[in-house]
């Protein structure tokens, strides 16, 4: 991914995010509100594809409930030429990772007999969920300085192996994150559905009625019916459901691209070509509202802006925000 942050922001962003990550790793979040970006979406919204495109690693994806625990994805951009490195942590366990391909295996897939993955340890075997956090830290020259928290996709109907109230369990888990005033709610919505009926956006609006903390990301623009592109344009231009932080649109790898073994770098090049050459969506690209690299930039700047806002009207503000003043 090309570097989308200028040097001024690079110098400011990393210390802020490092401080937040350090405090969260010490377990102080229950006592001290820590800014975060929580990623939510209905099942099959393209949420995993967006996170994959931002991080450069293949996160768990598939049918049904794939994300069964909150996943804290800590990305740190390193100097050019440095090797990729990663570490997964949960409870008292931690393990260094040597390549991006190991991530899905450690979180979800079981390739070795009698070896449990992170989600099995925390949520048990089957289809249940857990509120316990899995932390995945990655460092690479090709990723943005950003920390995101991925949450289970919203399910409406229980399937085999799931508790009957799995939908309510997932919503309760999501609300514990998106209700916090310190959290930016990143809502992922496919372009080819009616955004007004999307449950993820409805939940975000319930917890953020003034729509100050919510950012919308539209996915799958290539699946929009011909003639319906105008609606997508109006949504991204903030003319349908107005959000203070606005909207972005991205085109990530689809299932066929993965089966064809398309690399993430190739997918980014295809995305750029798609928006540049599209008869309608090129207008969004020209306005800097389309593409994964621009989404990464916007998220990083939104997080830093959110950190530097003091939501406490008390004349004695939270000392955490003083630490982040620059």
Residue pairs with C-beta under 8 A, 6 or more apart in sequence:
1 56
1 142
1 143
1 144
1 268
1 292
1 293
1 296
2 293
3 77
4 144
4 293
4 294
4 296
4 297
5 13
5 144
5 145
5 297
5 300
5 301
9 300
9 301
9 304
10 145
12 304
12 326
13 145
13 300
13 303
13 304
14 76
14 145
16 303
16 304
16 307
16 324
17 74
17 76
17 145
17 146
17 147
17 303
19 323
19 324
20 34
20 35
20 36
20 147
20 307
21 74
21 137
21 147
23 29
23 32
23 34
23 320
24 34
24 72
25 89
25 135
28 34
32 318
32 320
33 180
33 181
33 182
33 318
33 320
34 182
34 320
35 182
35 183
35 184
35 303
35 306
35 307
36 147
36 148
36 149
36 177
36 180
36 182
36 183
36 184
37 146
37 147
37 148
37 149
37 183
37 184
37 186
37 299
37 302
37 303
38 148
38 149
38 151
38 174
38 177
38 178
38 183
38 184
38 185
38 186
39 47
39 50
39 51
39 148
39 149
39 150
39 151
39 186
39 188
40 47
40 151
40 154
40 174
40 178
40 185
40 186
40 187
40 188
40 200
40 203
40 204
41 47
41 153
41 154
41 187
41 188
41 189
41 200
42 153
42 154
42 189
42 198
42 199
42 200
43 64
43 65
43 153
43 154
43 155
44 153
44 190
45 153
45 188
45 189
45 190
45 198
45 200
45 219
46 188
46 190
46 219
46 220
46 252
47 150
47 153
47 188
48 59
48 60
48 61
48 66
48 67
48 150
49 61
49 219
49 252
49 253
49 254
50 188
50 217
50 219
50 250
50 252
50 292
50 295
51 59
51 73
51 148
51 150
52 58
52 59
52 61
52 252
52 253
52 264
53 250
53 252
53 253
53 264
53 267
53 268
53 292
54 75
54 143
54 144
54 146
54 148
54 292
54 295
54 296
54 299
55 73
55 75
55 138
55 143
56 84
56 100
56 138
56 140
56 142
56 143
56 264
57 86
57 100
57 103
57 136
57 138
58 100
58 101
58 103
58 104
58 258
59 71
59 73
59 103
59 104
59 107
59 150
60 66
60 67
60 104
60 107
60 108
60 109
60 119
64 127
64 155
64 159
65 127
65 129
65 152
65 153
65 155
65 162
65 166
65 170
66 108
66 153
67 150
67 151
67 152
67 153
68 119
68 122
68 123
68 127
68 128
68 129
68 130
68 152
69 90
69 118
69 119
69 122
69 123
69 129
69 130
69 131
69 132
69 133
69 134
69 152
70 131
70 132
70 133
70 134
70 149
70 150
70 151
70 173
70 177
71 107
71 133
71 134
71 135
71 136
71 149
71 150
72 133
72 134
72 135
72 136
72 147
72 148
72 149
73 136
73 138
73 147
73 148
73 149
73 150
74 135
74 136
74 137
74 138
74 147
75 138
75 139
75 140
75 143
75 144
75 145
75 146
75 147
75 148
76 137
76 138
76 139
76 143
76 145
77 139
77 140
77 141
77 142
77 143
77 144
77 145
78 139
78 140
78 141
79 141
80 141
81 141
82 139
82 140
82 141
84 99
84 100
84 138
84 139
84 140
85 96
85 97
85 98
85 138
85 139
85 140
86 96
86 97
86 98
86 100
86 102
86 103
86 136
86 137
86 138
86 139
87 94
87 95
87 96
87 97
87 136
87 137
87 138
88 94
88 95
88 97
88 103
88 106
88 107
88 118
88 134
88 135
88 136
88 137
89 95
89 134
89 135
89 136
89 137
90 118
90 121
90 122
90 132
90 133
90 134
90 135
91 121
91 122
91 132
93 118
93 121
95 106
97 103
97 106
97 138
100 138
103 136
105 111
105 117
106 117
106 118
107 117
107 118
107 119
107 134
107 136
108 117
108 118
108 119
109 117
110 116
110 117
110 120
118 134
119 130
119 134
122 130
122 132
122 134
123 129
123 130
123 132
124 130
126 161
126 162
127 159
127 161
127 162
127 166
128 162
128 163
128 166
129 152
129 166
129 169
129 170
129 173
131 173
131 176
133 149
144 296
144 297
144 299
144 300
145 300
146 296
146 299
146 300
146 303
147 303
148 186
148 299
149 177
151 173
151 174
151 177
152 170
152 173
152 174
153 170
154 167
154 170
154 171
154 174
154 199
154 200
154 203
155 162
155 166
155 167
155 170
156 167
156 199
157 167
158 164
158 165
158 166
158 167
163 169
171 203
174 203
175 203
175 207
177 183
178 185
178 203
178 204
178 207
178 208
179 207
181 213
181 311
182 306
182 311
183 213
184 213
184 214
184 215
184 245
184 299
184 302
184 303
184 306
185 204
185 207
185 208
185 213
185 214
185 215
186 215
186 217
186 299
187 198
187 200
187 201
187 204
187 214
187 215
187 216
187 217
188 200
188 217
188 219
189 195
189 198
189 200
189 201
189 216
189 217
189 218
189 219
190 218
190 219
190 220
190 223
191 218
191 219
191 220
191 221
191 223
191 224
191 232
191 249
192 220
192 223
192 224
192 225
192 228
195 201
195 216
195 218
195 235
195 240
195 241
196 240
196 241
201 214
201 216
201 241
204 214
205 211
205 214
208 214
210 244
211 242
211 243
211 244
212 244
212 245
213 244
213 245
213 306
214 243
214 244
214 245
215 243
215 245
215 246
215 247
215 248
215 298
215 299
215 302
216 235
216 241
216 243
216 246
216 247
216 248
217 247
217 248
217 249
217 250
217 295
218 232
218 235
218 236
218 247
218 248
218 249
218 250
219 249
219 250
219 251
219 252
220 251
220 254
221 232
221 249
221 251
221 274
221 278
221 281
222 251
222 254
222 274
224 232
229 280
229 281
230 280
231 240
232 249
232 281
233 280
233 281
233 283
233 284
234 240
235 241
235 247
236 246
236 247
236 248
236 249
236 284
236 289
236 290
237 247
237 289
238 246
238 247
245 302
246 289
247 289
248 289
248 290
248 291
248 294
248 295
248 298
249 281
249 284
249 289
249 290
250 271
250 290
250 291
250 292
250 295
251 270
251 271
251 274
251 275
252 267
252 271
252 292
253 262
253 264
253 267
257 267
262 270
268 292
268 293
271 291
271 292
272 291
274 281
275 281
275 282
275 284
275 285
275 290
275 291
276 282
276 285
278 285
281 290
284 290
285 291
288 294
307 321
307 324
308 321
308 324
308 325
308 326
309 321
310 317
310 318
310 321
312 318
312 321
